[in-house]
Amino acid sequence: MTLRVLNTLSGEREPFEPADPDDVLLYYCGLTVSDSAHLGHARTWTHVDVIHRWLEHLGYGVRHVENITDVNEKIVARIGERDGDAVLGGSEREVAERFIDRLLADMRSLNLKRAEVYPRVSEHVPEIIDLIETLIERGYAYESNGSVYFDVTEFPDYGKLSNQSIEAVEAQGADEERAEKRNPADFALWKAGGVSEAAVAEHRVADRTYEADPTGETWDSPWGPGRPGWHIECSAMSMTHLDDSIDLHVGGRDLVFPHHENEIAQTEAATGGTFARYWLHADLFEMDDEKMSSSLGNFIPVSEAVERFGTNPLRMFFVSSSYNSTQTYSEAAIEEALERWERLEAAHDRITAVLEGPEARSKVGSSLGDAVEETRRAFTAAMNDDFNTREALAALFELVAAANRHLDAEGPYDYRGLHRAVEALETFGGDVLGFDFGDGSGGDVEIADELVEFVLGLRETERDAGNYERADEIRAGLEALGVEVQDTDEGPQYRL
């Protein structure tokens, strides 16, 4: 069965046919690092991770790029903000770095496959400027008072992703931009000067303590010092690290307009070709009947959720609903996911234990082989139907039920059938859905954490005694073993 995906651009399920039959170019719109990542982000990350894994299972090489937006007025608004006993940072870059560090740790904690690269906006200003210059030269953009805007009336296909006409598009950007623009719907590619006081004030919180004045970074350009617009960033980073045309662009449904609509317009205007062949959009993740959002304050940080529930139960929760359906957080839903994970893990452990014992025999017949084949068929059909993880998971639990029925009977047991069953669980549940059947209660990971903390304690003792050379040797030894150590105001932090 051919993989079919629901393409937002056409509104239809289409056969997935990448430009290169061997490799898929996948771009995911990542986070603006102005706060810690929350469960809404984790849900989309997990589904993008499963998409990546399924494409690899089908035999494709996957070039996966996920950007990090580290230039934004929301980040500037947090400059000087107290964070416990420390300050988030005294500059836009320092604040961004602090949240990027948390972001990467959160990603690793969710057992995500690594993207090929995580480009940052601040590293790609030259490419952004080059792209804007191309748009000006081709007649799609114009300079006004040191800013540059995209002229939506010059791009005939504007609105094709969000299915709206230019006449129906409301004004984009801040109110003060209106006098500079030819059309209210035109959007900024480059903004003159730094971040305005009004933009910062909009995102500052009255009951928080700040110890520094916010000043956003600016860069020189042919139009004077300024900052890149939001939309142009993703086009420049995608074109830099993938190609002018990509296969798969993924993001949240709330980004269809204006962000993704504007990405299409500026990229296709610059290249004259198709930007992305397929657009996939994850639906909302809600809490208390509202979208989970940092700005609304109704969110649970990823780090807190992983500590409370564990990685496998969280992944079970997320994949129990398909990526393009709305999902609602509740304690009951998390509890159900925990129970389902325990059932899946228990079946895996039970099968493995029997395979390693004397009761599994080579000449015992059973219907397990048929159950495994039906699981493979159903799982594959579900995943090829627009990555339907809900139905794919149901197929895995049918296999769990069949294996348990076999093991509930009096032995001896069917070695070959059980072996094929555990392989299917590890391939589809582990390799594709990303569950870690090896972590159990945390065992080796918990021991490793305790050992690292013990060694770091010894290092602190050496530092307190003034034995800095010995402390540096301990740190170097840890880093040689793959333990990244960072000294912070709160004490040493580490990442395995």
Summary of the structure (lengths in Angstrom):
residues: 496
radius of gyration: 25.6
end to end distance: 39.8
largest distance: 82.7
contacts: 1600
relative contact order: 0.12
helix: 48%
strand: 18%
